[in-house]
Structure formats: C-alpha cells, structure tokens
Amino acid sequence: MSISERKIDHLSIVSKEKVEAKMQTTWLEYVRLIHKASPDISFDEVDTSVTFLGSRFSAPLMIDSMTGGAEEAKEINRKLAEAASSLGIGMGVGSQRSALKNPELADTFSVVRETAPDMFVMANVGGAQIAAGMSVDDIKKVVDMVKANALAVHLNPLQELIQPEGDTNFRGIVPKINEIVKAVQVPVIVKEVGAGISREMAIELHMSGVGAINVSGVGGTSWAVVEGLRAKKAGNREKFELSETFAEWGIPTAASILEVRSVSKIPLIASGGIRSGLDIARAISLGADISAMALPVMKAVLKGGSEGAKKLLSKSILEYRSALFLTGSRTTSELKRKRRILLGPLGEWARSVGIQ
Ligand SMILES: Cc1cc2nc3c(=O)[nH]c(=O)nc-3n(C[C@H](O)[C@H](O)[C@H](O)COP(=O)(O)O)c2cc1C
C-alpha cells in the first residue's frame, strides 16, 4: 500500500469508526479550576491571545498535525487553513514524507501556506524516518515546502508497532534530532501522537535543544485502535490482538503535562483528547502554554467544510474565554497563577513527580 493510500485509509477510518480510547481519559477532568463568584473583571476585557514561539495567536489553540500527501487531503488542508487563519490561530500539516518521495504531492501541503501567508504553520516528519536516514537536506526541504514557522517531529512507536507495514527502529533518534535542531532555522517541536511524553523523555529532548514539546497524551485519538482496525481489515490477527491489549496504553495528557513541567520550562503544547475550551484552560493551569486539537477538527471539516471547522474552534475559544472570566483571570498568564485542585489519580501522579 502506498503512503497516499494509507493516508486516505486513515481519514476513512477516523471519520467512520470509534477511534478514541474507550476507558482511559485525559485525566483533565481531575483538574478543578476555582470559581470566583465576583471575578472583578468584565467579560469584554478578557484577553485570550498568547504568544507562542514568537507568533501571536488569538487564543492558546491550534489545529494539530494531520494531513496531506493525497489529492483529497489537499482540499482538506486548504479548508483547515481557511478556518485557522480566519480565527487567528495556527496549524500543522501531516507527515511530509510522501512529498519527498513524490514531489508532485508537495502542493497538498504547501496549499496551507498559499491559503494563509501569515499563519503559524508547522511542518511535519516522523522520528522513525529520521532514524531510517532521512537527510538534513530533506528536512530542510519539508520546512521550505510550507515556509514553516516550526518543524514538528512525531514519535509514534506504538502506532508503528501495530501498523502492519510499520517501522519499529527508533534507535538513535534523539542525537539526530539534535543535528536537525542545529541545521534548521526554525524551532523543532517534538510530539507524540497519543501516548504522551514522560519526564525522562522531556529531559533528553530538552538537552538536545528542541524548541518545544507537544505531549499528545492518551485520552483522545488512539493510534493503536486506528492501526488495529487496519490490521483487522488486512486479516492480520496478531497485530489486531496486540492493538486490543495496548488500546489504552500511554501517559494521560494531564499527567504528561505534569511530567514534562516537573523537569523543564520548555514551551509546551497540550494535545491528545483536548475537546473543549475548558480542557484548554485545565491544561494551561497544569503548565501547558498552548493546546492543539486533531480528531474533532478533522471530523468537523469533513462534515461541514471550513465553516464547520471554524464553528467548532470558535466554540472552544468562547469556552476558554469563559473559563478565564469565571476564574477571574484577565489573561492566560493570570490563569497560570490561579489556584487549582488536582483530584484522584491525577493528584497522586502530581505528588509522585513533586507537584502540588
Ligand atoms: C487523521 C489524523 C491524522 C494524523 N496524522 C498525523 C501526522 O501525520 N503527523 C503527526 O505528527 N500527527 C498526526 N496525527 C496525530 C495528531 O497530531 C494528534 O497528536 C493526535 O491525534 C491526538 O490529538 P486528538 O486526540 O485531538 O486527535 C494525526 C491525527 C489524526 C486524527
């Protein structure tokens, strides 16, 4: 199966099947922000805007890395770019490996930059491809392809493990990321795809000079489930059974934010199961700087085009603004200083990494 066919397969599965973790949540529901009965501010003065990696966002939200590499994906990327740029937020494109192999696919990614010349855009490559020898020149090409503001490198060992055609050699990636950090002009963001980043991993990444971490923890899209469904369709029983055992594997998004924050002040993106503006506020109160959403935006754009995506994202921004208002926070930095309570398993996890 070609990379383009696989990308289309992914889109078809995520739009039709249930691909989110069934039992394991993000644990963001264990974060209680404190209601302020007299917030002492007017709703109109609440300012949701933030600066992240030198770019201004109207709210701490972006569309996480998703697609490109197939003709259908070009139209989706165009619509996502329209939605994100009209709201003053940013977005990532999906893995650009296909366009390196097949240059006529480059416009399925660059359409984002053409649609939104001033938007914050993240290029995207896979850690497994870097381990397999993707050259620094190739990496520079993917950054140039979308005139990226940052380069996202995804680490997805669970997905590759279950994927029938997966690439499971993850040897020596961090030193290679360090070479890339030195060679490219834009910040490098290392991200998971739904299994989270631990404190040990965060220390290694921090030492290798990455510009930001996107935790992308458990609680949202499960790539074990997505690839398990593909394995089942292909008659690969062993991989399907493996996917069932590991469907909920990883670090919940809320715990992953605490893990990274316990060891580093690195710019931090919360993703993996972010489903509302209240989730964004909870993630920020744990130490994230900005958030990113993938699956719900994909579903909204497939159903309702750029207007559908815009509606979903605007709803989350309104919810975020409301959470700032109700906690008596004029800005995101004020929210970060507000008291919050960590309940249940998240409270225990917080204590285990020395955070109260
Ligand atoms: C359809 C789809 C395609 C994705 N493709 C990529 C990709 O190419 N590169 C990447 O880094 N992450 C990819 N992701 C992972 C997301 O960026 C994100 O980390 C993950 O889905 C968790 O967020 P969510 O729960 O909001 O979906 C993809 C997600 C979806 C739903």
The ligand as an SDF file (V2000), in Angstrom:
LIG
                    3D

 31 33  0  0  0  0  0  0  0  0999 V2000
   -6.4920   11.9280   10.8100 C   0  0  0  0  0  0  0  0  0  0  0  0
   -5.2770   12.1780   11.6400 C   0  0  0  0  0  0  0  0  0  0  0  0
   -4.0280   12.1750   11.0490 C   0  0  0  0  0  0  0  0  0  0  0  0
   -2.8780   12.4110   11.7940 C   0  0  0  0  0  0  0  0  0  0  0  0
   -1.6530   12.4740   11.1610 N   0  0  0  0  0  0  0  0  0  0  0  0
   -0.5560   12.8720   11.8740 C   0  0  0  0  0  0  0  0  0  0  0  0
    0.6830   13.1050   11.2110 C   0  0  0  0  0  0  0  0  0  0  0  0
    0.8210   12.9130   10.0040 O   0  0  0  0  0  0  0  0  0  0  0  0
    1.7420   13.5390   11.9630 N   0  0  0  0  0  0  0  0  0  0  0  0
    1.6250   13.7440   13.3100 C   0  0  0  0  0  0  0  0  0  0  0  0
    2.5830   14.2010   13.9430 O   0  0  0  0  0  0  0  0  0  0  0  0
    0.4720   13.5070   13.9600 N   0  0  0  0  0  0  0  0  0  0  0  0
   -0.6200   13.0800   13.2840 C   0  0  0  0  0  0  0  0  0  0  0  0
   -1.8170   12.9020   13.9380 N   0  0  0  0  0  0  0  0  0  0  0  0
   -1.8440   12.9700   15.4220 C   0  0  0  0  0  0  0  0  0  0  0  0
   -2.3580   14.3040   15.9430 C   0  0  0  0  0  0  0  0  0  0  0  0
   -1.4980   15.3640   15.5770 O   0  0  0  0  0  0  0  0  0  0  0  0
   -2.5140   14.2790   17.4760 C   0  0  0  0  0  0  0  0  0  0  0  0
   -1.2340   14.1660   18.0610 O   0  0  0  0  0  0  0  0  0  0  0  0
   -3.3850   13.1260   17.9960 C   0  0  0  0  0  0  0  0  0  0  0  0
   -4.4030   12.8080   17.0780 O   0  0  0  0  0  0  0  0  0  0  0  0
   -4.0360   13.4350   19.3480 C   0  0  0  0  0  0  0  0  0  0  0  0
   -4.9470   14.5060   19.2810 O   0  0  0  0  0  0  0  0  0  0  0  0
   -6.5610   14.3020   19.2580 P   0  0  0  0  0  0  0  0  0  0  0  0
   -6.9280   13.4230   20.3970 O   0  0  0  0  0  0  0  0  0  0  0  0
   -7.1170   15.6950   19.3630 O   0  0  0  0  0  0  0  0  0  0  0  0
   -6.8850   13.6590   17.9370 O   0  0  0  0  0  0  0  0  0  0  0  0
   -2.9810   12.6420   13.2050 C   0  0  0  0  0  0  0  0  0  0  0  0
   -4.2590   12.6320   13.8110 C   0  0  0  0  0  0  0  0  0  0  0  0
   -5.3920   12.4050   13.0520 C   0  0  0  0  0  0  0  0  0  0  0  0
   -6.7310   12.3830   13.7530 C   0  0  0  0  0  0  0  0  0  0  0  0
  1  2  1  0
  2  3  1  0
  2 30  2  0
  3  4  2  0
  4  5  1  0
  4 28  1  0
  5  6  2  0
  6  7  1  0
  6 13  1  0
  7  8  2  0
  7  9  1  0
  9 10  1  0
 10 11  2  0
 10 12  1  0
 12 13  2  0
 13 14  1  0
 14 15  1  0
 14 28  1  0
 15 16  1  0
 16 17  1  0
 16 18  1  0
 18 19  1  0
 18 20  1  0
 20 21  1  0
 20 22  1  0
 22 23  1  0
 23 24  1  0
 24 25  2  0
 24 26  1  0
 24 27  1  0
 28 29  2  0
 29 30  1  0
 30 31  1  0
M  END
$$$$
